[in-house]
């Protein structure tokens, strides 16, 4: 009786050449999963785009599910690395004694301006944002990995809203408002073609990005300024 092949956890020891192959597979997987979703992506296409043998996916990741999980972990880690400093800075500013209402408005505006710059700038490849959108309809366990990377942002926005309104930071209304505000920023990335058409833009460059930041900030001030 043949022994059962153990599934790879994506952490096999590899040579430099093996690491390069694994990285190419991972990058190809993110692009193709982002474009087609989990069900629409074919491992054969991912391997071909990575200039690797199909068996390489089984060797490094076990199967399609393992490859998707590794892709989700990679994307989540990169999102978290960019969001973490924003959250920490906002937390530090909000924790000062005697912070006034207008200061909380400024903290929230600054946090969202920087978030918009991250999602619309060149900090992350475009396919990372698309992967994030596709993940919502993909395997639940892997979507949870990405959702956890964004949770600190939701929590700090909710905390700022709570400080401005007097509501609980964990109440349904506060968290709904936090999700709504973050969503109003994300739509410029997720629905970029529709945004370009609606605003009659050909791109989102530095000038357009500045206008979007100003619009997000104006909305926050309209909601919370006294």
C-alpha positions in Angstrom: 0.0 0.0 0.0 1.5 3.3 -1.0 1.9 5.9 1.8 -0.4 8.9 1.5 1.3 12.0 0.1 1.3 14.7 2.7 -0.2 18.0 1.6 2.3 20.9 1.4 1.8 23.8 3.8 3.5 26.1 1.4 6.7 26.2 3.5 8.9 23.5 2.0 12.6 24.2 2.2 13.8 25.4 -1.2 16.9 26.3 -3.0 17.3 29.9 -4.4 15.9 28.5 -7.7 13.0 26.9 -5.9 12.2 30.1 -4.1 12.2 32.0 -7.3 9.8 29.4 -8.8 7.5 29.5 -5.8 7.5 33.3 -5.9 6.6 33.3 -9.6 3.7 30.9 -9.0 2.5 33.0 -6.1 2.5 36.2 -8.2 0.9 34.5 -11.1 -1.8 33.1 -8.8 -2.6 36.5 -7.3 -3.0 38.0 -10.8 -5.2 35.2 -12.2 -7.3 34.7 -9.0 -7.8 38.4 -9.0 -9.0 38.4 -12.6 -11.1 35.2 -12.6 -11.9 34.4 -9.0 -11.2 31.0 -7.3 -13.6 29.0 -9.4 -12.6 30.5 -12.7 -8.8 30.3 -12.3 -7.1 27.1 -13.6 -3.9 25.8 -12.1 -2.6 25.0 -15.6 -2.9 28.7 -16.6 -1.2 29.8 -13.3 1.7 27.4 -13.9 2.1 28.5 -17.5 2.1 32.2 -16.6 4.8 31.5 -14.0 6.9 29.5 -16.5 6.7 26.5 -14.2 5.5 22.9 -14.4 2.0 22.1 -13.2 3.5 19.7 -10.7 5.3 22.6 -9.0 2.0 23.8 -7.6 1.5 20.4 -5.9 5.1 20.4 -4.6 5.0 23.9 -3.1 1.3 24.4 -2.2 -0.4 21.0 -2.2 -3.3 21.9 -4.5 -5.3 24.8 -5.8 -6.8 25.5 -2.4 -3.3 25.6 -0.8 -2.1 28.0 -3.5 -5.1 30.2 -3.0 -4.5 30.2 0.8 -0.8 31.2 0.2 -1.9 34.0 -2.2 -4.4 35.2 0.4 -1.8 35.2 3.1 0.6 37.1 0.9 -1.9 39.8 0.0 -3.1 40.1 3.6 0.4 40.5 4.8 1.1 43.4 2.4 -2.2 45.1 3.2 -1.5 44.8 6.9 2.0 46.2 6.5 0.7 49.4 4.9 -2.3 49.8 7.1 -0.6 49.1 10.5 1.4 52.4 10.6 -1.8 54.4 9.9 -3.6 52.7 12.7 -0.8 53.1 15.1 -0.4 56.8 14.4 -4.2 57.4 14.8 -4.2 55.4 18.0 -1.3 57.4 19.4 -3.1 60.7 18.5 -6.4 59.6 19.9 -4.9 58.4 23.2 -3.7 61.9 24.2 -5.6 63.4 27.2 -7.9 66.3 26.4 -8.2 65.6 22.7 -10.8 68.0 21.4 -13.7 67.2 19.0 -12.0 69.1 16.1 -8.8 67.2 16.7 -10.7 63.9 16.3 -12.1 65.2 13.0 -8.5 66.0 11.9 -7.3 62.5 13.0 -10.0 60.8 11.0 -9.4 63.0 8.0 -5.7 62.3 8.1 -6.2 58.5 8.5 -8.6 58.4 5.5 -6.4 60.6 3.3 -3.5 58.3 3.8 -5.7 55.2 3.3 -6.9 56.6 -0.1 -3.3 57.3 -1.1 -2.4 53.6 -0.3 -5.3 52.1 -2.2 -5.0 54.4 -5.2 -1.2 55.0 -5.3 1.6 52.8 -6.4 2.2 51.2 -3.0 0.6 47.9 -4.0 0.1 46.2 -7.3 -3.4 46.7 -8.8 -4.1 43.0 -8.7 -3.9 43.1 -4.9 -6.9 45.3 -4.7 -8.7 43.1 -7.3 -7.8 40.0 -5.3 -9.3 41.6 -2.3 -12.6 42.2 -4.1 -12.7 38.7 -5.6 -11.9 37.1 -2.2 -15.3 38.1 -0.9 -16.9 35.4 -3.2 -14.1 32.9 -2.7 -13.4 30.3 0.0 -14.6 31.7 3.4 -11.5 30.6 5.3 -9.1 32.4 3.0 -11.3 35.6 2.9 -11.1 35.7 6.7 -7.3 36.0 6.4 -7.7 39.2 4.3 -10.5 40.5 6.4 -8.4 40.3 9.5 -5.7 42.5 7.9 -8.4 45.2 7.4 -10.1 44.8 10.8 -7.7 47.2 12.6 -8.6 50.0 10.1 -12.3 49.4 10.7 -11.8 49.3 14.5 -9.8 52.6 14.6 -12.3 54.4 12.3 -15.2 53.1 14.5 -13.3 54.3 17.6 -12.8 57.8 16.1 -16.5 57.9 15.1 -17.5 56.9 18.7 -15.3 59.7 20.1 -17.1 62.2 17.8 -20.6 61.0 18.4 -20.6 59.6 21.9 -21.9 56.3 20.7 -20.3 53.0 21.5 -17.4 52.0 19.2 -18.9 48.5 18.9 -22.5 49.5 18.3 -24.1 48.5 15.1 -24.7 52.1 14.0 -21.0 53.1 14.6 -19.6 50.1 12.9 -22.0 50.5 10.0 -20.8 54.1 9.6 -17.2 53.0 9.7 -17.8 50.4 7.0 -19.7 53.0 4.9 -16.8 55.6 5.2 -14.1 53.0 4.3 -16.3 51.7 1.5 -16.6 55.2 0.1 -12.8 55.3 -0.2 -12.5 51.7 -1.6 -15.0 52.3 -4.4 -12.5 54.6 -6.2 -10.2 51.5 -6.5 -12.7 48.8 -6.9 -14.9 50.6 -9.4 -12.1 52.6 -11.1 -13.5 52.3 -14.7 -16.9 53.6 -13.6 -15.2 56.4 -11.6 -13.2 57.4 -14.6 -16.2 57.5 -16.8 -18.4 59.4 -14.3 -15.7 62.0 -13.7 -14.6 62.1 -17.4 -11.0 61.3 -16.3 -8.5 59.2 -18.3 -6.5 58.2 -15.3 -6.1 58.7 -11.5 -2.8 60.5 -11.3 -1.5 62.9 -8.7 -4.0 65.7 -9.5 -7.0 63.3 -9.5 -5.8 61.6 -6.3 -5.6 64.9 -4.6 -9.2 65.7 -5.6 -10.4 62.4 -4.3 -8.6 63.0 -1.0 -10.3 66.4 -0.7 -13.7 64.9 -1.5 -13.2 62.2 1.2 -12.1 64.8 3.7 -15.0 67.1 2.9 -17.5 64.3 3.5 -15.9 63.6 6.9 -16.1 67.2 7.9 -19.7 67.5 6.7 -20.6 64.5 8.9 -18.8 65.4 12.1 -17.7 69.0 12.2 -19.6 71.2 14.6 
